C-alpha cells in the first residue's frame, strides 16, 4: 500500500464558491506538506458550489497527486463537509482549514508536529491573534462574550473558540463527529467536546488574513447558533454547569424573599415567593436527572 493510500495526515478542505483562489490554496497546502516529509492526502470537498470551483479542482487534479476530490450534490454546510471529510479521512491526524486564504496553511506541518511530539495533546488549534472578518465591530465583542461564556462553562481558558485551523487525532474525535452541526459552529463543537472530556487542547498563535472572496458568515444567525451550540454542548456533557447555578439562585432568592414576606406580612408567604422557590427546586431536580443520564450514557 502506497503512502497516498495510507497517509499519516488528512487535510479536509471545504470548498464553496472559491473559484478565484482555491487552486492557490491547494498549491500552498501541498507545497508545505511536500516539504514537511509527512505522508498526506488533501481531501478537497466541493459543497455544491454555484461557480466554477469544482471545475477548477478537476482541471488541476493531475498536478496534485495527493489531492482527492469529493463533490456534494447539495449544499450541506461547512460542518457537514468537515464531519464527512473526517469520517472518510485515511490519516491518523486530521487537519481542518478553510480555502479562503485567511489561515496560514503553510504552518499546517507545525500543528502536526506538535501532535506527533507530545502524545498527551489531542488537538492543536491555530489561535488567531487578530480579527479580520466582516462586521468586525460586531464580531469582536460578540465572539469575546461567547468565548467567555464557554470558558465559564468549560472551566478553563479558551484563547480561540472557533478557529477554523486545527489538527487532531481522528481516533479521539470519532465519538464526537455525530454531534457536529452543519454550520460554522462545528469548530466550536469539536473544541468543547474535547475540553469537556478532559482531552488536552494546545493553542498555537497564528496570524489571520483578510478573506479572499465574499464571506458566507451571517452575523445575527451564526452568532445565535454559536451561543446556542455552546450551551447545547455543555448541557450534553455537564448539565449541572448550566442548570444548577440557576436553580441555586432561584432557591436562594425564594428563601430570602420568604423570610422577608413572613416578617412584613405577619407569617404570610406570597404566591410569587412560592413560585420562585418551587421553580428552583424543579430546575435542580432536572439538573440532577440530566446529570444522571449523562453519567449512565457511557460515551463521555
C-alpha positions, 0 to 999 in steps of 0.5 A: 500500500502506497503512502497516498493510500495510507497517509499519516495526515488528512487535510479536509478542505471545504470548498464553496464558491472559491473559484478565484483562489482555491487552486492557490490554496491547494498549491500552498497546502501541498507545497508545505506538506511536500516539504514537511516529509509527512505522508498526506492526502488533501481531501478537497470537498466541493459543497455544491458550489454555484461557480466554477470551483469544482471545475477548477479542482478537476482541471488541476487534479493531475498536478496534485497527486495527493489531492482527492476530490469529493463533490456534494450534490447539495449544499450541506454546510461547512460542518457537514463537509468537515464531519464527512471529510473526517469520517472518510479521512485515511490519516491518523491526524486530521487537519481542518482549514478553510480555502479562503486564504485567511489561515496560514496553511503553510504552518499546517506541518507545525500543528502536526508536529506538535501532535506527533511530539507530545502524545498527551495533546489531542488537538492543536488549534491555530489561535488567531491573534487578530480579527479580520472578518466582516462586521468586525465591530460586531464580531469582536465583542460578540465572539469575546462574550461567547468565548467567555461564556464557554470558558465559564462553562468549560472551566478553563481558558479558551484563547480561540473558540472557533478557529477554523485551523486545527489538527487532531487525532481522528481516533479521539474525535470519532465519538464526537463527529455525530454531534457536529452541526452543519454550520460554522459552529462545528469548530466550536463543537469539536473544541468543547467536546474535547475540553469537556472530556478532559482531552488536552487542547494546545493553542498555537498563535497564528496570524489571520488574513483578510478573506479572499472572496465574499464571506458566507458568515451571517452575523445575527444567525451564526452568532445565535447558533454559536451561543446556542451550540455552546450551551447545547454542548455543555448541557450534553456533557455537564448539565449541572454547569448550566442548570444548577447555578440557576436553580441555586439562585432561584432557591436562594432568592425564594428563601430570602424573599420568604423570610422577608414576606413572613416578617412584613406580612405577619407569617404570610408567604406570597404566591410569587415567593412560592413560585420562585422557590418551587421553580428552583427546586424543579430546575435542580431536580432536572439538573440532577436527572440530566446529570444522571443520564449523562453519567449512565450514557457511557460515551463521555 
